[in-house]
Amino acid sequence: MTTKEKVLQYLDVKGISKGDFYKKTGFSNGFLTAGKHIGSDNLKIIIDNYPDLSLEWLVMDKGDMIIGDKNLNNPMSNDFIEMQKMLLKYKDDEIERLKSEIENLKKSIATSPYYERIVAEPIKQLTKEDNKK
């Protein structure tokens, strides 16, 4: 189950409409049905607005979907600290995934038959013009 599907399941269990979710989070209509990834910034927005939604369940498939009232608003509580650690890990994982994607795109561009004409030549021209100044 994807993270977005889990959010939809949570909304269903809690009786929250997608419209209410979109209003509360500020996400555009269709956010939960378009694309594959939520992204760490959006995940933080969701958890900030729905603190009883277990980040551990959402990201790691561990534990229960809904967290009881466990002092999640107390920044010194273990639950709050663990939630923040999980958010950081998710963000780090997302950064690594994006770095990998960027590297793959760079390789794809470099091996493209159009690279020389579209990228390399204009850069050479700009460099020549800068050297003339």
C-alpha positions in Angstrom: 0.0 0.0 0.0 1.4 3.4 -0.9 1.7 6.2 1.6 -1.1 8.1 -0.2 -3.3 5.0 0.0 -2.6 4.8 3.7 -3.6 8.5 4.1 -6.8 7.7 2.3 -7.4 4.8 4.6 -6.8 7.0 7.6 -9.3 9.6 6.3 -11.9 6.8 5.8 -11.4 5.4 9.3 -11.6 8.9 10.8 -14.6 9.9 8.7 -12.7 12.8 7.2 -13.7 13.8 3.6 -11.0 14.5 1.0 -12.3 18.0 0.7 -11.9 18.7 4.4 -8.4 17.1 4.2 -7.4 19.4 1.3 -8.8 22.5 3.1 -7.0 21.7 6.3 -3.6 20.9 4.7 -3.8 23.4 1.9 -3.1 20.7 -0.7 -4.8 21.0 -4.1 -7.7 18.8 -5.0 -6.4 15.5 -6.3 -3.2 15.6 -4.3 -3.9 12.1 -2.9 -4.7 10.6 -6.3 -2.1 12.1 -8.5 1.5 10.9 -8.6 3.3 8.4 -6.4 5.3 10.2 -3.8 4.1 12.5 -1.0 7.5 14.1 -0.2 8.8 14.8 3.2 7.6 18.4 3.3 4.0 17.4 2.6 4.3 14.5 5.0 5.2 17.0 7.7 2.2 19.1 6.9 0.0 16.0 7.1 1.4 14.9 10.5 1.2 18.5 11.8 -2.5 18.6 10.9 -3.3 15.0 12.0 -1.0 14.3 14.9 -2.8 11.0 15.8 -1.8 9.5 12.4 1.2 7.3 13.2 4.2 8.3 11.2 5.7 4.9 12.0 2.7 3.2 10.4 2.5 5.6 7.5 6.2 5.3 6.5 7.5 2.0 7.9 4.4 -0.2 8.0 4.9 -0.7 11.8 2.5 -0.3 14.7 -1.0 1.0 14.7 -2.5 3.6 12.3 -3.7 5.8 15.0 -1.7 7.0 18.0 -3.4 7.5 21.3 -3.1 10.8 23.1 0.6 10.3 24.1 1.8 13.9 24.7 2.5 14.5 21.1 2.4 18.2 21.7 5.1 18.0 24.4 8.4 18.4 22.6 10.2 16.5 25.4 8.1 13.4 25.2 9.5 10.2 23.8 6.7 9.9 21.2 7.3 13.4 19.9 11.1 12.8 19.7 10.5 9.5 17.9 8.1 11.1 15.5 10.7 13.8 14.7 13.4 11.1 14.2 11.2 9.3 11.8 10.4 12.4 9.9 14.1 13.1 9.5 14.8 9.6 8.4 12.0 9.8 5.8 13.4 13.2 4.6 17.0 11.7 4.4 15.6 8.7 2.4 13.7 11.0 0.1 16.9 13.1 -0.5 18.9 10.0 -1.3 16.2 8.9 -3.7 16.2 12.3 -5.4 20.0 12.3 -5.7 19.9 9.0 -7.4 17.2 10.2 -9.8 19.3 13.3 -10.6 22.3 11.1 -11.3 20.3 8.9 -13.6 19.0 12.0 -15.4 22.5 13.4 -15.8 23.7 10.1 -17.3 20.7 10.0 -19.6 21.4 13.6 -20.8 25.1 12.9 -21.2 24.5 9.9 -23.4 21.8 11.6 -25.5 22.7 12.2 -29.1 21.5 15.8 -28.8 23.7 16.6 -25.8 26.5 18.1 -27.8 24.2 20.3 -29.9 21.8 21.4 -27.2 23.9 21.6 -24.0 27.7 21.5 -24.7 27.8 23.9 -27.7 25.8 26.7 -26.0 28.0 26.4 -22.9 31.2 26.7 -25.1 29.7 29.7 -26.8 28.9 31.4 -23.5 32.4 30.6 -22.3 34.0 32.2 -25.4 31.8 35.3 -25.0 32.9 35.6 -21.3 36.5 35.3 -22.2 36.2 38.1 -24.8 35.0 40.6 -22.2 
